[in-house]
Every structure is written in structure tokens, then in C-alpha cells.
Amino acid sequence: MTSFALKIIAAVTMLIDHTGYILFPSLSILRIIGRLSFPIYAFCIAEGFRYTKDKKKYFLRVFLLGLLCQIVFFIVQKDIYLGILIVYSFSMILMFLIDIMKDQIKKNSEKGKKQYSAIAVLLLILSLTLGLFFFCRAVSVDYGFFGIMLPVFVYVFDDLRLRKISFSVGLLLLCVYEWVFARYPLQMWAIMTIPLIIMYNGQRGPRGWKYFFYVFYPVHFAVLYLIDLII
């Protein structure tokens, strides 16, 4: 299964999820199906960041779209609730730092130097991670701290098999956290994502659809809210 196929599944399940949330809140089955969307997108965000030619542009696309959606959400809902694209932006900041740390380790190893600079970056990563943990306790963030960390779990490892294992561990932690602390047992259905990720073959799939998934996110929300207003 390619990353394109995973994104299609994520888009469809996200549409089903938000249809249930906005139009049919009493139909739990729609929300259950929708639990697949976030973890698939989290995995694909990490893979996209790994293979993109320009990581800064990749980050800016996600962040700016997330910021725009955030402004609209605040105007409509009058609520400061950080959405999923902002969550992924936090994830990518940590992934940027992981790249820097890996580069420092490689350079220092080649030159026979001690890993002081790599250790400094590692301490920065740990400090930022701790800061994000407390930030998520103070501010409403979509999927919370483990939502930010799930793509990072995937990104840490270069080997595809290890990425899948790390993703599964991160997803289980997220599900347990949502069940125990957020009192949202439906999130446990997200575990159904794991077999799909196991089938991922590391290939990108059809090209030319890059901007479709960026546009689909705000457009499907706008259409659903418009339908809700009409009804």
C-alpha cells in the first residue's frame, strides 16, 4: 500500500468522522470509522517530511494553512482550540531538531570529535518536548501531547520496519491516554490503523495530488458547516 492510498483512506475517514461530528452526532459508528484518519495522517506527515525536497516549504504549507483554519475557527466558534495542522506543525519542529542532531552525530563521528553539539541538540529536544507537555496541559490541543508526538515516533527511525513498530507503540500510548485521561474510549478504535500501516510499502504512489489533500481539509469543513446551517 502506497502513501497515496493511505492518504485517500485518511481523507475518506476524516470526511465520515466530521460528517458525524457536525451533522449526525448521535451516530457513533461515524466517529468510530473516523478514528482511523488522524493516525494515518500522522504517519504520512512524518513520511512526507522525511522524503520532501524542501522541508521548510513543507512546514510552511502545513503551518500557514493551519493558521488560516485556526483564525476561521476562532471567528466561528469563539474558542482557542489548536487544530490538527498546528499539532503537526509542532511535530515538524521536533523533527527539524532531530535532523540537526543526526547531522551533528554524523559530522562529529567522521571527524572523530566528541558529541557535545549533538548532546546539546538532544537536550534542546527534550526541553522542548517537556515544554509541549505542559503546554498541552494548559491549552486545548487536538489529540493533546501524544498527538504531537505520534509523527515524531515515526520519524526517529530510518528503518521502515522500526518506523512501523514505533508508530504502533505511539498510537497505543495515545489511545490509552485518550481513554484514561480524556475520557474518550472511542479513540481505542484507532488501533485499526495499525494493519493498514503494516501494509505500507514505502512507496509514494501517483503524483500530482499534492495540493488536493491540503485543499480538502478546509473545503470539506466549509461544506459540512454550510449544510448544517441550511438544515
C-alpha positions in Angstrom: 0.0 0.0 0.0 1.4 3.4 -1.0 1.3 6.6 0.9 -1.2 7.9 -1.6 -3.5 5.1 -0.8 -3.1 5.8 2.9 -4.0 9.5 2.4 -7.1 8.6 0.4 -8.3 6.3 3.3 -7.4 9.1 5.7 -9.4 11.7 3.7 -12.5 9.5 3.4 -12.5 8.5 7.1 -12.0 12.2 8.1 -15.0 13.2 6.0 -17.1 10.4 7.6 -15.8 11.5 11.1 -16.6 15.2 10.6 -20.0 14.4 9.0 -20.8 12.5 12.2 -19.5 15.3 14.4 -21.3 18.1 12.6 -24.5 16.6 11.1 -25.1 13.3 12.9 -23.6 13.5 16.4 -25.8 10.6 17.6 -24.3 8.1 15.1 -21.3 6.8 17.0 -20.3 4.5 14.1 -19.3 7.5 12.0 -17.0 8.7 14.8 -15.6 5.2 15.2 -14.7 5.0 11.5 -13.2 8.5 11.8 -10.7 7.3 14.4 -8.6 6.0 11.5 -8.0 9.4 10.0 -5.7 11.1 12.5 -3.1 8.3 13.0 -2.9 7.7 9.2 -2.3 11.4 8.5 0.3 11.5 11.4 2.2 8.7 9.8 2.0 10.3 6.3 3.1 13.7 7.7 6.3 12.0 9.1 6.9 10.2 5.8 6.3 13.3 3.8 8.7 15.3 5.9 11.3 12.6 5.6 11.2 12.5 1.8 10.3 16.1 0.8 13.0 18.0 -1.1 12.3 21.2 0.8 11.4 20.7 4.5 11.0 24.4 5.2 8.3 24.8 2.5 6.6 21.6 3.7 6.4 23.0 7.2 5.2 26.4 6.0 2.4 24.9 3.9 1.1 23.0 6.8 1.6 25.8 9.3 0.1 28.6 7.2 -2.9 26.5 6.3 -3.3 25.5 9.9 -3.0 29.2 11.0 -5.7 30.2 8.5 -8.0 27.5 9.6 -7.3 28.5 13.2 -8.4 32.1 12.6 -11.6 31.0 10.9 -12.3 28.5 13.7 -11.8 31.2 16.3 -14.1 33.6 14.5 -16.9 31.0 14.1 -16.5 29.1 17.4 -15.0 31.8 19.6 -12.8 29.2 21.1 -9.0 28.9 21.3 -8.6 25.3 20.4 -5.4 24.3 18.4 -6.4 22.2 15.4 -4.6 19.3 13.9 -2.5 21.2 11.4 -1.0 23.3 14.2 -0.4 20.0 16.1 1.5 18.6 13.0 3.5 21.9 12.9 4.7 21.3 16.4 5.6 17.8 15.4 7.7 19.1 12.5 9.6 21.5 14.7 10.8 18.5 16.7 11.6 16.6 13.5 13.7 19.5 12.3 15.7 19.3 15.6 16.1 15.5 15.2 17.6 16.1 11.7 20.1 18.6 13.2 21.0 16.1 15.9 21.6 13.3 13.4 23.7 15.6 11.2 25.8 16.6 14.2 26.3 13.0 15.2 27.4 12.1 11.7 29.8 15.0 11.3 31.4 14.5 14.7 31.8 10.8 14.0 33.5 11.5 10.7 35.9 14.0 12.3 36.5 12.0 15.4 35.1 14.7 17.6 33.1 14.3 20.8 29.4 14.6 20.5 28.9 17.7 22.6 26.9 19.6 19.9 24.7 16.6 19.4 24.1 16.3 23.1 23.2 20.0 23.2 20.6 19.5 20.5 19.2 16.4 22.3 18.8 18.5 25.5 17.0 21.1 23.4 14.7 18.5 22.0 14.0 17.1 25.5 13.4 20.6 26.9 11.0 21.5 24.0 9.2 18.2 24.4 8.7 18.8 28.1 7.6 22.3 27.4 5.0 21.0 24.9 3.8 18.5 27.5 2.9 21.3 30.0 1.6 23.5 27.1 -0.9 20.8 26.2 -2.0 20.6 29.8 -2.7 24.4 29.8 -4.2 24.8 26.3 -6.8 22.8 24.4 -4.8 20.9 21.7 -6.3 18.4 19.3 -5.2 15.0 20.4 -3.0 16.5 23.1 0.6 15.9 23.8 0.7 12.4 22.2 -1.0 13.8 19.1 2.1 16.0 18.7 4.5 13.1 19.4 2.9 10.4 17.1 4.6 11.7 13.9 7.8 12.1 15.9 7.7 8.5 17.0 7.6 7.6 13.3 10.4 10.0 12.3 13.0 8.9 14.8 13.9 5.7 13.0 15.3 5.4 9.4 14.4 1.7 9.0 10.8 1.3 7.7 10.1 -1.7 9.9 11.2 0.2 13.0 9.1 3.2 12.0 6.0 0.9 11.8 6.8 -0.5 15.2 7.4 2.9 16.8 4.2 4.2 15.2 2.2 1.3 16.8 3.7 2.0 20.2 3.0 5.7 19.9 -0.6 5.0 18.8 -1.2 2.7 21.7 0.0 5.4 24.1 -2.3 7.9 22.5 -5.3 5.6 22.7 -4.6 4.8 26.4 -4.2 8.4 27.2 -7.4 9.4 25.5 -9.3 6.6 27.2 -7.9 7.2 30.7 -7.4 10.9 31.0 -9.6 12.4 28.2 -12.4 10.0 28.9 -12.8 9.2 25.2 -12.9 5.4 24.9 -13.8 5.6 21.2 -10.2 6.5 20.4 -9.3 2.9 21.1 -10.8 2.1 17.6 -7.8 3.9 16.1 -5.8 0.7 16.7 -7.5 -0.5 13.5 -5.0 1.8 11.7 -2.0 -0.5 12.6 -2.8 -3.2 10.0 -3.0 -0.5 7.3 0.4 0.9 8.3 1.9 -2.6 8.3 0.8 -3.0 4.6 2.6 0.3 3.7 5.3 -0.4 1.2 7.3 2.8 1.5 6.3 4.0 -2.0 4.7 7.3 -2.8 2.2 6.3 -5.4 0.6 8.5 -8.0 2.0 12.1 -8.2 0.2 15.3 -8.9 -2.2 15.2 -6.0 0.0 17.1 -3.5 -2.3 20.1 -3.1 -5.6 18.2 -3.2 -5.1 17.0 0.4 -4.2 20.5 1.6 -7.4 21.9 0.0 -9.6 19.1 1.0 -9.2 19.8 4.7 -10.7 23.3 4.9 -13.1 22.8 2.0 -14.9 19.7 3.4 -15.3 21.6 6.7 -16.8 24.6 5.0 -19.2 22.4 3.0 -20.4 20.5 6.1 -20.9 23.6 8.1 -22.8 25.1 5.2 -25.1 22.1 5.0 -25.6 22.3 8.8 -26.7 25.9 8.5 -29.1 25.1 5.7 -30.6 22.2 7.6 
